[in-house]
Amino acid sequence: MKKILAAGLLAVLVLGCAGTSEPPQTAAPAAAAPVPPSPSLPPVSGLGCLPGGDFLAVTDAKNDAKGALPPLMRVHPGEKGYTWEPVAVPWPDPDGAPNDLESVAAVPGTDSFLLVESSYRESRFGRILRVSGDGRLLGFTSLIEPVTNIEGTAVAKVGERLVFLDAERGEDQTDTRLRWFVLGLEPLTLGQPRSTDLRLPEPSGPHHRHISALEVDGQGRIFAASTLDPGDTGPFRSIVWEIGRVEESAGRPAVTLLPQPRRLATIDGFKVEALAACPGADGADGKERLFIGTDDEDYGGAIRPLPDAP
């Protein structure tokens, strides 16, 4: 994100009256009041579901951007929109705070999430950080090279094994790569990669990105978003697809793509950078609802549910 939004501060200026015999009198500054969560949502580059309907969201703030938005937020849906608050994490040394988080991947069967930096930068970063919903750091590792602009990640459960998926944006390319790895949690590790080529037919033309988000639901269905991103002021265009499944094949996890991706939604005017499959309201029938999160640059962000996919 090239431009950084900042919360407004209320400043009170008290002017003293100038006199000939006494210096001006200046009132003592008032104590600062707590700043409530803002009803305007920052741009969202990754999204995960929390119990009770909240979301864990990341922004793509850069490590060296002083005063930037917090890398990690808890977002609360309410009657008048969404409010948010930062989630403090003891980011690991030597690099500390993350650089360009572009995705959140919920780890099935746990209350943890993988936050993933988009790529290596200056031979640093490119990390996968496992955190709990309340911000505890549970482990970290690095992306498997070569990588450039990982925009989408997801974690699926296949039998008793966890599978990590990632995909590069493939901007203005004919296609991109979808990779998958067996995932270990204690310690956090990735197995040997397997991959397949992936091409999403729309949007097309200059500044199109094959992948801006990934998600896998409880049935193993893989969802993806593709976008058109001409710059910080848009106009943006996004499409959400069902692209395949994660399943067991010949005794090991495998990704099987659909012969043709299935369009689920076209979102004109918004840049979808996050997908999250969240449990239904009652949590009992196993149904999940797909939510989108947007990074609309100068226009901020939004979180919205999509109509249920058949």
Residue, then its C-alpha position, 0 to 999 in steps of 0.5 A: m500500500k503506497k499511501i498510509l492512512a492515519a487516525g485523526l488526533l484532536a488538538v486543543l490550542v490554548l492562547g495566553c493573553a499578552g501583557t506588559s508586566e506578566p508573561p502569558q498564562t498557558a493552561a495545562p494540557a488535558a489528559a488524553a482520552p482513550v481512542p475508540p475503535s474507528p468505524s472506518l476499516p483500514p485496507v484488509s489484505g488477509l482475513g480469518c474467522l474468530p469465534g462469535g463472528d469476529f475476524l482476524a485481519v492483516t494489513d500490508a504495512k511495511n516493516d520500515a513504515k513508521g506510524a503505519l497501520p497495525p499489522l494485525m487487527r481484530v475486527h468486530p461486526g456491529e449494527k453500524g458497521y465494523t470497528w477494529e482494534p490492534v492485536a499486539v504480537p511479540w514479533p520474533d527477532p531479528d526482523g521484528a514487526p512483519n513486512d507486507l502481510e498478504s494473507v491469513a490462513a486458519v489452521p483447522g482443528t486449532d485456534s491458531f492462524l498462519l500470517v504470511e509475508s508476501s516474499y523475501r525483501e533484502s534477503r529477509f522476511g518471507r516468514i510464516l508466523r503462527v499466532s493465536g487469535d489473541g496474539r500469542l506467537l506460537g512459532f515461525t518459519s520461512l516460505i520455500e523459495p523461489v517466491t515472488n509476491i505470495e498473495g494467497t494462502a490457505v490450510a486444509k485438513v486431509g485425513e490426519r494431515l494438514v496441507f499448506l497452499d500458497a500462490e503468487r499473484g502472477e500479475d500480467q502473466t499468462d498464469t501462476r503457480l499453486r503450490w501445496f506442502v504437508l504442514g507440521l505445527e510442532p515445530l512449524t515446518l513445510g514438507q516438499p512442495r508440489s505444484t500446478d499451473l493455474r490460470l484464471p480467465e478474468p479480469s484480463g488486460p494490464h494490471h490483472r492478477h491471477i491470485s489475490a486471495l485463497e481459501v479452503d473450506g471444510q469440504g476441501r473446496i478451494f476458492a480464489a480471488s483474481t483482481l484488476d489493480p491499476g493503482d491506488t485510486g482504482p477503478f478495481r474489479s474482482i472475481v471470486w472463483e471455486i477452482g478445485r479441491v484438496e483431497e487424498s490421492a494415492g495415499r498423499p494430499a493432492v490438489t485437483l483443479l476443476p476443468q474450468p474455474r466456477r465463477l461465484a461472484t463479480i465485485d466491480g469497484f473493489k479489490v478483493e485481497a482476502l477470503a475466509a470461510c466462516p462457520g454458520a450462525d448456529g455453528a451446528d449444521g456444518k455450513e460455512r459462509l464465504f466472506i471477502g475482505t478488500d484492500d481498496e488502497d485510498y478508499g480503505g477496506a470492507i468485509r462482506p459476506l457472499p451469497d451461499a455457494p451451491 
